[in-house]
Amino acid sequence: QVQLVESGGGLVQAGGALTLSCVASGTIFRFDVMGWYRQAPGKLRELVSSITSGGTTNYADSVKGRFTISGDPAKNTVHLQMNSLKPEVTAVYYCHRRWRDLDYWGKGTRVTVSS
């Protein structure tokens, strides 16, 4: 049973930084894609950033230049460095892993940015 466990969320003031981490256990296979989605109250879940096993990264336009994703396919880990945080990024952040046609999700970690 593949499980994703996130860590690193919390409360931070605007302009601050946080690093989210996620580790997938219960598998010996390297991820195809791992990344982060977020869901703010009353909104749909949206992609924040992702990284492929080959190192190709993708970012939502709203976070480009401020967030940096990194990952280790062999360890099934992914990290999201978030800088210059703004109140509008307040949401629950979910780790996502894809292997072949299988999608796995973490339970989420809350990020709150105060103004």
N, CA, C and O of each residue as an XYZ file, in Angstrom:
460
protein
N       0.850     -1.173      0.000
C       0.000      0.000      0.000
C       0.896      1.235      0.000
O       1.666      1.463      0.932
N       0.778      2.025     -1.063
C       1.573      3.244     -1.154
C       0.948      4.321     -0.277
O      -0.256      4.570     -0.348
N       1.757      4.946      0.536
C       1.292      6.040      1.384
C       2.202      7.248      1.191
O       3.422      7.119      1.090
N       1.579      8.429      1.142
C       2.315      9.679      1.027
C       2.128     10.454      2.319
O       1.009     10.640      2.798
N       3.244     10.901      2.873
C       3.193     11.654      4.112
C       3.853     13.004      3.892
O       5.021     13.094      3.514
N       3.065     14.061      4.141
C       3.567     15.420      3.966
C       4.005     16.001      5.307
O       3.541     15.588      6.370
N       4.900     16.959      5.225
C       5.317     17.700      6.413
C       5.767     19.085      5.987
O       6.041     19.337      4.813
N       5.838     19.978      6.967
C       6.399     21.295      6.703
C       5.413     22.433      6.627
O       5.817     23.591      6.523
N       4.132     22.134      6.676
C       3.158     23.217      6.648
C       3.162     23.982      7.958
O       3.828     23.595      8.919
N       2.410     25.075      7.985
C       2.332     25.858      9.205
C       1.867     27.263      8.949
O       1.359     27.590      7.877
N       2.052     28.095      9.962
C       1.657     29.498      9.900
C       2.900     30.356      9.718
O       3.892     30.186     10.426
N       2.838     31.268      8.775
C       3.972     32.143      8.505
C       3.451     33.516      8.103
O       2.358     33.639      7.552
N       4.229     34.528      8.380
C       3.834     35.878      7.975
C       4.130     36.109      6.500
O       4.999     35.462      5.916
N       3.405     37.027      5.919
C       3.641     37.395      4.527
C       5.108     37.792      4.340
O       5.695     38.505      5.154
N       5.671     37.304      3.240
C       7.075     37.558      2.966
C       7.997     36.471      3.480
O       9.179     36.439      3.139
N       7.460     35.582      4.299
C       8.257     34.504      4.868
C       8.403     33.332      3.917
O       8.033     33.404      2.745
N       8.955     32.244      4.453
C       9.232     31.065      3.634
C       8.873     29.790      4.390
O       8.903     29.744      5.620
N       8.539     28.774      3.633
C       8.282     27.435      4.166
C       8.792     26.420      3.164
O       8.862     26.685      1.964
N       9.150     25.247      3.679
C       9.501     24.137      2.809
C       8.601     22.957      3.129
O       8.548     22.489      4.266
N       7.901     22.487      2.120
C       7.064     21.301      2.250
C       7.839     20.087      1.784
O       8.586     20.152      0.808
N       7.660     18.979      2.485
C       8.306     17.731      2.102
C       7.286     16.615      2.055
O       6.289     16.623      2.776
N       7.559     15.656      1.190
C       6.659     14.518      1.052
C       7.497     13.281      0.761
O       8.423     13.315     -0.049
N       7.158     12.199      1.431
C       7.828     10.934      1.174
C       6.774      9.870      0.927
O       5.777      9.784      1.643
N       7.006      9.074     -0.082
C       6.110      7.970     -0.415
C       6.723      6.671      0.072
O       7.886      6.382     -0.210
N       5.957      5.906      0.789
C       6.420      4.615      1.281
C       5.555      3.501      0.711
O       4.487      3.752      0.153
N       6.027      2.271      0.858
C       5.255      1.130      0.416
C       5.433      0.769     -1.047
O       4.624      0.033     -1.611
N       6.500      1.289     -1.669
C       6.754      0.980     -3.065
C       8.250      0.942     -3.321
O       9.030      1.629     -2.661
N       8.634      0.127     -4.290
C      10.035      0.064     -4.697
C      10.244      0.769     -6.034
O      11.369      0.867     -6.523
N       9.171      1.249     -6.609
C       9.245      1.849     -7.936
C       9.438      3.362     -7.856
O       8.807      4.044     -7.048
N      10.311      3.862     -8.702
C      10.507      5.296     -8.771
C       9.260      5.965     -9.320
O       8.554      5.401    -10.155
N       8.997      7.178     -8.840
C       7.832      7.872     -9.356
C       8.047      8.289    -10.804
O       9.179      8.488    -11.248
N       6.956      8.417    -11.524
C       6.990      9.038    -12.844
C       6.893     10.554    -12.690
O       7.621     11.315    -13.327
N       5.970     10.964    -11.821
C       5.769     12.378    -11.518
C       5.413     12.495    -10.045
O       4.635     11.700     -9.518
N       5.982     13.484     -9.393
C       5.528     13.844     -8.041
C       5.363     15.350     -7.998
O       6.026     16.092     -8.722
N       4.472     15.774     -7.141
C       4.264     17.212     -7.081
C       3.306     17.620     -5.990
O       2.966     16.838     -5.103
N       2.879     18.858     -6.076
C       2.028     19.467     -5.072
C       0.823     20.138     -5.710
O       0.936     20.854     -6.704
N      -0.311     19.890     -5.121
C      -1.544     20.591     -5.447
C      -1.985     21.337     -4.187
O      -1.522     21.044     -3.085
N      -2.870     22.289     -4.363
C      -3.419     22.991     -3.215
C      -4.902     23.243     -3.423
O      -5.400     23.318     -4.547
N      -5.585     23.372     -2.295
C      -7.007     23.672     -2.348
C      -7.311     24.697     -1.270
O      -7.164     24.435     -0.076
N      -7.729     25.850     -1.710
C      -8.144     26.914     -0.797
C      -9.633     26.768     -0.524
O     -10.345     26.137     -1.305
N     -10.109     27.337      0.565
C     -11.538     27.237      0.896
C     -12.415     27.747     -0.242
O     -12.212     28.848     -0.753
N     -13.377     26.940     -0.625
C     -14.308     27.340     -1.670
C     -13.770     27.254     -3.080
O     -14.441     27.665     -4.026
N     -12.560     26.721     -3.234
C     -11.961     26.637     -4.562
C     -11.631     25.191     -4.922
O     -11.590     24.308     -4.065
N     -11.401     24.981     -6.203
C     -11.016     23.663     -6.673
C      -9.541     23.399     -6.385
O      -8.737     24.320     -6.242
N      -9.222     22.143     -6.306
C      -7.813     21.779     -6.144
C      -7.067     22.125     -7.437
O      -7.550     21.866     -8.539
N      -5.891     22.711     -7.275
C      -5.121     23.124     -8.436
C      -3.658     22.707     -8.301
O      -3.128     22.569     -7.199
N      -3.029     22.515     -9.450
C      -1.623     22.159     -9.471
C      -0.776     23.355     -9.071
O      -0.985     24.467     -9.556
N       0.179     23.118     -8.186
C       1.143     24.143     -7.808
C       2.450     23.909     -8.561
O       2.983     24.811     -9.207
N       2.953     22.680     -8.464
C       4.220     22.366     -9.104
C       4.387     20.864     -9.183
O       3.840     20.126     -8.363
N       5.147     20.409    -10.177
C       5.425     18.994    -10.304
C       6.817     18.791    -10.869
O       7.416     19.699    -11.446
N       7.318     17.575    -10.690
C       8.624     17.219    -11.220
C       8.570     15.786    -11.716
O       7.990     14.921    -11.060
N       9.168     15.530    -12.863
C       9.202     14.186    -13.403
C      10.449     13.459    -12.918
O      11.351     14.068    -12.341
N      10.491     12.164    -13.155
C      11.664     11.392    -12.760
C      12.910     11.847    -13.519
O      14.036     11.641    -13.066
N      12.695     12.458    -14.660
C      13.821     12.969    -15.433
C      14.244     14.363    -15.045
O      15.213     14.901    -15.582
N      13.509     14.957    -14.098
C      13.899     16.270    -13.602
C      13.179     17.443    -14.243
O      13.487     18.595    -13.937
N      12.230     17.176    -15.124
C      11.478     18.271    -15.736
C      10.485     18.833    -14.727
O       9.714     18.093    -14.117
N      10.515     20.139    -14.564
C       9.642     20.779    -13.583
C       8.544     21.586    -14.254
O       8.666     22.016    -15.401
N       7.474     21.775    -13.505
C       6.339     22.540    -13.988
C       5.813     23.362    -12.822
O       5.736     22.871    -11.696
N       5.450     24.621    -13.089
C       4.949     25.500    -12.040
C       3.698     26.222    -12.498
O       3.553     26.556    -13.674
N       2.799     26.460    -11.561
C       1.694     27.353    -11.839
C       2.256     28.756    -12.050
O       3.234     29.139    -11.409
N       1.647     29.508    -12.936
C       2.154     30.851    -13.229
C       2.255     31.716    -11.973
O       3.156     32.547    -11.851
N       1.336     31.515    -11.057
C       1.276     32.366     -9.868
C       2.443     32.152     -8.905
O       2.682     32.982     -8.028
N       3.168     31.048     -9.061
C       4.264     30.757     -8.134
C       5.634     30.765     -8.790
O       6.647     30.593     -8.112
N       5.675     30.961    -10.094
C       6.957     30.960    -10.794
C       7.869     32.048    -10.231
O       7.452     33.188    -10.026
N       9.100     31.674     -9.992
C      10.072     32.610     -9.452
C      10.105     32.661     -7.936
O      11.056     33.186     -7.356
N       9.097     32.134     -7.295
C       9.047     32.158     -5.825
C       9.106     30.770     -5.216
O       9.607     30.607     -4.103
N       8.603     29.763     -5.925
C       8.606     28.379     -5.435
C       9.603     27.563     -6.243
O       9.779     27.786     -7.441
N      10.256     26.613     -5.575
C      11.182     25.709     -6.237
C      10.901     24.286     -5.793
O      10.847     23.990     -4.600
N      10.723     23.411     -6.772
C      10.455     22.013     -6.467
C      11.715     21.198     -6.717
O      12.494     21.491     -7.625
N      11.900     20.171     -5.898
C      13.001     19.229     -6.090
C      12.507     17.852     -5.689
O      11.582     17.720     -4.888
N      13.128     16.832     -6.251
C      12.677     15.492     -5.943
C      13.756     14.452     -6.180
O      14.700     14.676     -6.937
N      13.606     13.332     -5.535
C      14.534     12.212     -5.691
C      13.717     10.976     -6.044
O      13.084     10.386     -5.168
N      13.720     10.579     -7.305
C      12.907      9.432     -7.701
C      13.284      8.143     -6.966
O      12.419      7.324     -6.657
N      14.567      7.970     -6.692
C      15.005      6.743     -6.021
C      14.478      6.668     -4.599
O      14.197      5.583     -4.091
N      14.346      7.819     -3.959
C      13.850      7.859     -2.588
C      12.357      8.150     -2.515
O      11.759      8.107     -1.440
N      11.762      8.447     -3.664
C      10.342      8.802     -3.693
C      10.032      9.971     -2.749
O       9.101      9.922     -1.946
N      10.830     10.995     -2.875
C      10.617     12.195     -2.073
C      10.486     13.420     -2.974
O      11.030     13.459     -4.077
N       9.768     14.399     -2.491
C       9.630     15.660     -3.201
C       9.569     16.773     -2.166
O       8.996     16.617     -1.088
N      10.183     17.916     -2.528
C      10.205     19.056     -1.635
C       9.764     20.290     -2.414
O       9.992     20.405     -3.618
N       9.134     21.194     -1.700
C       8.707     22.450     -2.321
C       9.176     23.594     -1.438
O       8.665     23.792     -0.335
N      10.147     24.340     -1.928
C      10.633     25.520     -1.225
C       9.772     26.696     -1.656
O       9.701     27.027     -2.840
N       9.124     27.319     -0.693
C       8.214     28.419     -0.990
C       8.745     29.694     -0.341
O       8.862     29.786      0.881
N       9.057     30.655     -1.169
C       9.605     31.924     -0.690
C       8.648     33.071     -0.988
O       7.725     32.942     -1.793
N       8.888     34.184     -0.328
C       8.095     35.402     -0.546
C       6.602     35.081     -0.507
O       5.847     35.431     -1.414
N       6.211     34.421      0.546
C       4.832     33.939      0.628
C       3.836     35.084      0.761
O       4.092     36.093      1.418
N       2.702     34.891      0.117
C       1.618     35.872      0.125
C       0.377     35.247      0.755
O       0.214     34.028      0.706
N      -0.492     36.049      1.339
C      -1.700     35.493      1.965
C      -2.557     34.659      1.000
O      -3.234     33.720      1.420
N      -2.523     35.002     -0.271
C      -3.365     34.276     -1.213
C      -2.924     32.835     -1.492
O      -3.634     32.099     -2.178
N      -1.781     32.430     -0.979
C      -1.375     31.032     -1.158
C      -1.860     30.164      0.003
O      -1.584     28.965      0.038
N      -2.576     30.758      0.944
C      -3.140     29.998      2.051
C      -4.061     28.912      1.517
O      -5.007     29.185      0.778
N      -3.766     27.665      1.907
C      -4.529     26.526      1.400
C      -4.030     25.256      2.086
O      -3.062     25.272      2.847
N      -4.710     24.179      1.798
C      -4.188     22.865      2.159
C      -3.413     22.356      0.955
O      -3.918     22.342     -0.168
N      -2.179     21.938      1.209
C      -1.309     21.477      0.136
C      -1.231     19.948      0.175
O      -0.966     19.340      1.212
N      -1.472     19.360     -0.985
C      -1.510     17.909     -1.102
C      -0.353     17.410     -1.963
O      -0.087     17.932     -3.046
N       0.313     16.402     -1.456
C       1.356     15.740     -2.239
C       0.696     14.749     -3.186
O      -0.278     14.084     -2.831
N       1.231     14.661     -4.375
C       0.700     13.762     -5.400
C       1.842     12.960     -6.016
O       2.933     13.478     -6.257
N       1.566     11.704     -6.260
C       2.538     10.830     -6.920
C       1.840     10.057     -8.017
O       0.749      9.521     -7.820
N       2.471     10.004     -9.162
C       1.958      9.185    -10.260
C       3.004      8.168    -10.667
O       4.179      8.492    -10.841
N       2.559      6.941    -10.813
C       3.394      5.863    -11.338
C       2.547      5.096    -12.329
O       1.511      4.533    -11.975
N       2.989      5.078    -13.560
C       2.200      4.534    -14.671
C       0.852      5.253    -14.677
O       0.819      6.477    -14.800
N      -0.257      4.529    -14.548
C      -1.557      5.198    -14.566
C      -2.180      5.266    -13.169
O      -3.390      5.441    -13.026
N      -1.356      5.127    -12.168
C      -1.841      5.147    -10.783
C      -1.500      6.471    -10.111
O      -0.363      6.940    -10.165
N      -2.505      7.060     -9.481
C      -2.339      8.321     -8.765
C      -2.504      8.091     -7.265
O      -3.402      7.376     -6.820
N      -1.625      8.709     -6.513
C      -1.667      8.613     -5.060
C      -1.633     10.015     -4.476
O      -1.007     10.927     -5.017
N      -2.336     10.158     -3.338
C      -2.442     11.470     -2.698
C      -2.126     11.375     -1.217
O      -2.441     10.385     -0.556
N      -1.503     12.414     -0.718
C      -1.335     12.538      0.708
C      -2.588     13.122      1.334
O      -3.538     13.472      0.634
N      -2.583     13.223      2.647
C      -3.758     13.728      3.358
C      -3.775     15.252      3.414
O      -4.790     15.857      3.757
N      -2.659     15.858      3.078
C      -2.598     17.314      3.037
C      -1.928     17.929      4.245
O      -1.975     17.393      5.352
N      -1.301     19.070      4.001
C      -0.707     19.850      5.078
C      -1.130     21.304      4.876
O      -1.091     21.829      3.763
N      -1.529     21.933      5.957
C      -2.096     23.283      5.848
C      -0.997     24.340      5.871
O      -0.084     24.306      6.696
N      -1.117     25.266      4.946
C      -0.226     26.434      4.898
C      -1.081     27.674      5.069
O      -2.027     27.907      4.315
N      -0.734     28.462      6.071
C      -1.467     29.702      6.329
C      -0.480     30.860      6.343
O       0.496     30.858      7.092
N      -0.753     31.842      5.502
C       0.099     33.029      5.430
C      -0.701     34.225      5.923
O      -1.729     34.584      5.348
N      -0.220     34.823      6.980
C      -0.921     35.961      7.572
C      -0.386     37.263      6.987
O       0.791     37.381      6.646
N      -1.278     38.225      6.884
C      -0.885     39.527      6.310
C      -0.383     40.478      7.382
O      -0.013     41.612      7.077
